[in-house]
Amino acid sequence: MTQFALEAQAATRALRALFEPTPLQRNDHLSARFDADIWLKREDLTPVRSYKLRGAFTAMRKLRETDPDAGHFVCASAGNHAQGMAFACRHFGVKGTIFMPVTTPQQKIDKTRTFGGDAVEIRLIGDYFDDTLAAAQEFCRGAKAHFLAPFDDPDVIEGQASVGVEILDQLGRAPDLLVLPVGGGGLAAGVTGYLRATAPQTAYRFVEPLGGASLSAAIKAGEPVTLSHVNSFVDGAAVARIGAEPFARLDWIAPEDILRAPEDRICVTMLEMLNVEGIVLEPAGALSVDVLPELAEQIRGKTVVCITSGGNFDFERLPEVKERAQRFSGLKKYFILRMPQRPGALREFLQMLGPDDDIARFEYLKKSARNFGSVLIGIETKSPESFTALTGKLDKAGFAYRDITEDETLAEFLI
């Protein structure tokens, strides 16, 4: 057994001072759907509802073992890492200063304050995370405190490896396939580092959001690179640059073993897990489950473990998630309709709708000509085929229209 594997086991034992192992649950719904033995490692059920507590606690514990006077820690985070550090600060009785962007939702600020109590101070600085990070690091130097990185740190990686230790202990055997979400790379580096030493027969698939594929970019370039643009919807994994330390432990990955999940499709998975299984997952927490349909042929008859990495989901976002899911599934579309300005034109259009079509949005935009007006219309239905029938009727009747559902620029301003 490697030294890293031994240290991961020691980190796992130390974590028992905080919480019991998170459940490894066989999911009957997914197992039946994919004709496989599918298990979920429920990291959404830690005390802070994500695996981040493991790395924060481990890094803090190890530093205090070598420097007992270490009593002030700093981080920059708008989410799970902040909550994990706050929880660890309260446990050790040390001071924590947590920097968050000014735009951080109040729910996340309140939860971080709840976990940390009097041990933490929250500072809201910067409209963008890069500004927040720079302020945190500058403060850290001046205060002579210890900066706690979210993933680019060997001790944090060691703490995240405890997820792998628990999986093997709970399953009692090595899984055929392990599906891991990837953001900064700390979880993937830790878990694969342990399993490659103790369960070499296990295969891996890595999942990152389509709009934040930093691992794919790094594997292609042979080194970490900074993405020019990141879609922030999957906020727990939307990282512009994978960590240098995690990538040094992940550079063996084959490009074909990395899957990229579209943000809107993740919403479909989130709603399915909520409605069918009663499991609340944040976007990053749903990544590993989201790609199972792509892996269907590969996993039939095999034992598969998916890590559901977090469940910190603000239900105020549920309407957005539903909207994205409907649009991805082809059950909701938006059109700009050129409506003739004559009596009966609206009635004529409404009669084209099928029995399952429902108008979810109707907004008169402006007159584009003396005899015509532009209307923004959103339609929900129960089957994508309904839109084929509708557009066929519109074409036959001579109604001019434009489908703007996938037009990001127009959708940003109009929808």
Secondary structure, 3 states (H helix, E strand, C coil): CCHHHHHHHHHHHHHCCCCCCCCEEECHHHHHHHCCEEEEEEHHHCCCCECHHHHHHHHHHHHHHHCCCCCEEEEECCCHHHHHHHHHHHHHCCEEEEEECCCCCHHHHHHHHHHHHHHEEEEECCCCHHHHHHHHHHHHHHHCCEECCCCCCHHHHHHHCHHHHHHHHHHCCCCCEEEEECCCCHHHHHHHHHHHHHCCCCEEEEEEEHHHCHHHHHHHHCCCCCCCCCCCCCCCCCCCCCCHHHHHCCCCCCHHHEEEECHHHHHHHHHHHHHHHCCCCCCHHHHHHHCHHHHHHHHCCCEEEEEECECCCCHHHHHHHHHHHHHHCCCEEEEEEEEECCCCHHHHHHCCCCCCCEEEEEEEEEEEECCEEEEEEEEECCCCHHHHHHHHHHHHHCCEEEECCCCHHHHHHHC
